[in-house]
Amino acid sequence: MSAAAPRLVVGLGNPGAEYTETRHNAGFWFCERLAAELGVRFSHESRFHGFVAHARDAGVWLLMPQTYMNRSGQAVGALSRFYRIAPAEILVVHDELDIPPGQLRLKFGGGLGGHNGLKDTSAHLATNDYWRLRIGIGHPGDRNEVVNYVLKSARREEQAQIDEALDRALAAWPLIARGEWNAATTRLNARPAAPR
């Protein structure tokens, strides 16, 4: 398992106003919050096929691919090759159907869970060995409904749970930024306390 601090944080999502509030854009939501926390702004970089921000003090690049989800790896590959960022120094943040809203999972490597953004990222990096922060969005219960589900907005109570999870992820960022992955994993993978 890698202990290197991340040099690139990628939020996965789809470009365009019609997708902004959809579940599939949870990775974008995290990246936007992290950019605000780090005091940096995104600008469009055509050579990297996305919106890019550089937090110099933190030594990290932020990337939101604008290639649509199933071609996310084009952007990740372009930026990581240009700045010689190793896959183990990359954190990809994405929505996760197999985790309930409000829960998170931080992991290194492993399977792709059928996620098209991860599939394309792994294809362009030629490895699955990079960090992922999985943001739970829940499952519609029917496999045939998945595409429709991820491209719709979450219900109000689910969105509140997702927003709370994003807050917890942001609170754990200092651990991640120092490469303290074990501590961050323990903190983020714990189930949040049920509301009283």
C-alpha positions in Angstrom: 0.0 0.0 0.0 1.3 3.4 -0.9 2.2 6.0 1.8 3.0 8.8 -0.7 1.1 12.1 -0.2 -1.3 12.8 -3.1 -0.1 15.1 -5.8 -3.3 14.9 -7.8 -6.9 14.8 -6.6 -9.5 14.0 -9.4 -13.2 14.5 -8.9 -15.3 12.5 -11.4 -18.5 13.8 -12.9 -20.2 15.0 -16.1 -19.8 18.5 -17.5 -22.8 20.7 -18.2 -25.4 22.5 -16.1 -27.9 19.6 -16.6 -25.7 17.3 -14.6 -24.5 19.6 -11.9 -26.9 18.4 -9.2 -26.9 14.7 -10.2 -25.6 11.9 -8.0 -22.9 11.0 -10.6 -21.3 14.3 -9.9 -20.4 13.7 -6.3 -16.7 13.7 -7.2 -17.0 17.2 -8.6 -18.8 18.3 -5.4 -15.8 17.2 -3.3 -13.3 18.8 -5.6 -15.1 22.1 -5.6 -15.3 22.1 -1.8 -11.6 21.2 -1.5 -10.6 24.0 -3.9 -12.6 26.5 -1.8 -10.9 25.2 1.4 -7.4 25.5 -0.2 -8.2 29.0 -1.6 -7.7 28.1 -5.3 -9.8 28.5 -8.4 -10.4 26.2 -11.4 -9.5 27.3 -14.9 -10.2 25.3 -18.1 -7.1 23.7 -19.5 -7.8 22.2 -22.9 -4.5 20.2 -22.9 -5.8 18.4 -19.8 -9.4 18.1 -21.0 -10.8 19.6 -17.9 -10.9 22.2 -15.1 -7.6 22.4 -13.2 -6.5 24.1 -10.0 -3.0 24.1 -8.5 -2.7 24.5 -4.7 1.0 25.3 -4.6 1.3 25.5 -0.8 -0.3 22.0 -0.5 1.7 20.7 -3.5 -1.4 19.2 -5.1 -3.3 19.6 -8.4 -7.1 19.3 -8.5 -8.8 18.1 -11.7 -12.4 17.9 -12.8 -12.4 16.1 -16.3 -14.8 17.7 -18.8 -14.8 14.6 -21.1 -17.9 12.9 -19.7 -17.6 10.1 -17.2 -16.8 7.3 -19.5 -13.7 9.2 -20.9 -12.4 10.5 -17.5 -9.1 8.7 -18.0 -8.2 10.9 -20.9 -7.9 13.9 -18.6 -6.2 12.0 -15.7 -3.7 10.4 -18.0 -2.8 13.7 -19.7 -2.2 15.7 -16.5 -0.4 12.9 -14.7 2.0 12.2 -17.6 2.7 15.9 -18.1 3.6 16.5 -14.4 5.1 13.0 -13.9 2.6 12.0 -11.2 2.7 8.3 -10.3 -0.6 6.5 -10.0 0.0 5.9 -6.3 0.1 9.7 -5.9 -3.4 10.1 -7.3 -6.7 10.2 -5.4 -9.8 9.7 -7.4 -13.1 10.8 -5.8 -16.3 9.3 -7.1 -19.9 8.3 -6.4 -20.5 4.8 -5.2 -23.8 2.9 -5.7 -22.8 0.1 -3.3 -22.5 2.4 -0.3 -25.5 4.1 1.4 -25.8 7.9 1.3 -23.8 9.5 4.2 -21.1 6.8 4.1 -17.6 6.9 2.7 -14.8 4.4 1.8 -11.2 5.3 1.3 -9.2 2.5 -0.4 -6.1 1.8 -2.5 -6.4 -0.3 -5.6 -8.8 -3.1 -6.0 -11.8 -3.7 -8.3 -13.6 -1.0 -10.2 -17.2 -2.0 -9.3 -18.5 -1.4 -12.8 -17.8 2.4 -12.5 -17.2 3.7 -16.0 -15.1 6.7 -14.8 -12.8 4.3 -12.9 -12.6 1.9 -15.8 -11.4 4.6 -18.2 -9.0 6.0 -15.5 -7.4 2.6 -15.0 -7.1 2.0 -18.7 -5.2 5.3 -19.2 -3.0 4.8 -16.1 -2.5 1.1 -17.0 -3.1 0.1 -13.4 -5.8 0.0 -10.7 -3.2 1.0 -8.1 -4.3 4.5 -7.1 -6.4 5.8 -4.2 -10.1 6.2 -4.4 -12.5 8.0 -2.1 -15.9 6.5 -2.7 -18.9 8.7 -1.8 -22.0 6.7 -1.1 -25.1 7.6 -3.1 -27.1 4.3 -2.5 -28.6 1.9 -5.1 -32.0 2.1 -6.7 -32.5 -1.6 -6.0 -32.9 -2.5 -9.7 -29.9 -2.9 -12.0 -31.9 -1.6 -14.9 -32.5 1.6 -13.1 -28.9 2.5 -12.4 -28.2 4.8 -15.3 -31.4 6.8 -14.7 -30.6 6.9 -10.9 -27.1 8.2 -11.1 -28.1 10.9 -13.6 -30.9 12.3 -11.3 -30.7 14.5 -8.2 -30.7 12.8 -4.8 -33.8 13.1 -2.6 -33.6 15.9 -0.1 -32.8 13.7 2.9 -30.2 11.7 0.9 -28.5 14.9 -0.3 -28.2 16.1 3.3 -26.5 12.8 4.2 -24.2 13.1 1.2 -23.3 16.8 2.1 -22.5 15.7 5.6 -20.2 12.9 4.3 -18.5 15.5 2.1 -17.9 17.7 5.2 -16.3 14.7 7.0 -14.1 14.0 3.9 -13.0 17.6 3.9 -12.2 17.4 7.6 -10.0 14.4 7.0 -8.1 16.2 4.2 -5.1 17.3 6.4 -4.4 13.6 7.1 -4.6 12.7 3.4 -2.5 15.6 2.4 0.3 14.4 4.8 0.1 10.9 3.3 -1.4 9.5 6.6 -3.6 7.2 4.7 -4.2 4.6 7.4 -5.4 7.3 9.9 -7.6 8.8 7.2 -9.0 5.4 6.2 -9.9 4.6 9.8 -11.6 7.9 10.2 -13.5 8.0 7.0 -14.6 4.3 6.8 -16.2 4.4 10.2 -20.0 4.6 9.9 -21.4 7.9 11.0 -23.4 7.9 14.2 -27.1 7.7 13.7 -29.0 10.9 14.3 -30.7 11.1 17.8 
